[in-house]
Amino acid sequence: RPNRRWKLNQMTDVHGRRYMMKAQGLELFFSDMQGLFLKFNGVKDRDSFHSKLRSNCKVPLLRSFKSLNPRTVFKKSMLTDLWLKRRISNFQYIMALNLMAGRTFNDICQYPVFPWILNDYKSETLDL
């Protein structure tokens, strides 16, 4: 398999991820809609790489927060305000929540989840 290269100046987001149920992954997103899932030997190695990435690389499109903690990222994102003001769609809101919660298309164990939308509240049984 040929070597693959990613342009750091095209990176838009960085999120901490779980791999094998341990906080030892990072997912990098790029402006061409490509993602890169990296697995580290532990949270210390992951956080060290993240810190060096943020401090040593010029990444003009990066809009991620310094923290990899999902609660911190969620609070600082103002995501709910954007959704309440209808600046983002329901789909965008749920996708962003999934990403912040560690859900990813790159790990079948952490695949994004979406709610069922029901519009029949009268029938005794539902054919889902």
N, C-alpha and C positions, 0 to 999 in steps of 0.2 A: 504494500500500500504506500503510495507516495506521501512525502511529508506535506503537511498542510500549514499555512501561515495565516495569521490573523493580524490585521492592522489595528494597533492600539488606538490610533487617532480616530478610529471608527467605532470604538466601544461606547455604548450608551448606558449600560446598567451592569451592576455587579450585585449578586445576591448570595448570601450564605446558604448552604444546602446540607441536608443530611445524606449520608451514603451508608448503607448497611445499618441504618437507624442510629448513626453517630454523626455528630456535627463536624464532619471532616471534608465537606465539599464546597466548592464555589462554582457559580454559574455566571459566565460572562455573556453579555448580549451585545450585538453589533448592529449598526445602522442598516445593514443589508438583510436583517431579520434572521441572521444565523446566531446560533448559541453554542457555547463551549462549556462543557461540564468537566471540572477538574476535581480529582480526588487526592486528598493529602493524607499523611500518616496520622493526623490528629488535629484537634482544634488549634493548638499552638502553632503548628506549621501553616495551617490555613490562614490564621489571623496575621501571622508574620508576612506571608505572601501578599495578603490584601493590603496591609499597611505599606509595604514597599511599592506595590502597584500604584497606590494613591499618591505617595510622596515622591517617587522617582520618575514617573512617566507623565508625559504631557498628554492628557486625554481631554481634548476640548469638548467632546459631546457627552462626557460622563455626567449623569444626573443623579447618581446614587449617593446615599448618605455615608458618612464615615463609619457608622455602626453597621454591624451585620445582625444585630438583634432585631427580630421582626417587630416587636412592640415599639421599639425606638423608631424604626423606619416608618411604621404605620402612623405614629403620632406626628412625626415631622412632615409627612407627605401631604397632609391636608386633603387626603383622598376623599373622605366622607363629605367634606365641604364642597368639593368639586361635583360630586354626585348629587348632593342635595340641591345645588344650584343648576343642575342639569347641564353641566359643562362636559360631562362624560356620560356615556350610555350605561345601562345596566350591565351589559356584557363587559365593557371596559372596566367597570368597577369590580365585578366578580373576578375577572382575570387578574387584575392588580392585587386583589385580596389573596388569590391563590398563589401568585408569585411571592408576595411578602410572607406568606405562611409556609413557604418552602416547597410548594407544589411545582412540578416541572414536567414537561413533555419528554425530558431526557432520562427519566427514571420511572419505570412502570409502577414501582411501589409508591411513588409520590405524585402520581398523575393528578392534574387539576380536577376539581369536583364542581358540579353545577346543580342547583336545586331543580326539582321537578316543578313544573308550572301546571297547576290544575285549573280547569275552567268549568268543571262539572261538579257542583257541590250538592246536587239533588239526588243523584243515583245512589242506591245502596251499595253497589259494587262498581269498581272502576276497572276498565280494561286498559292497563298500562302497557 
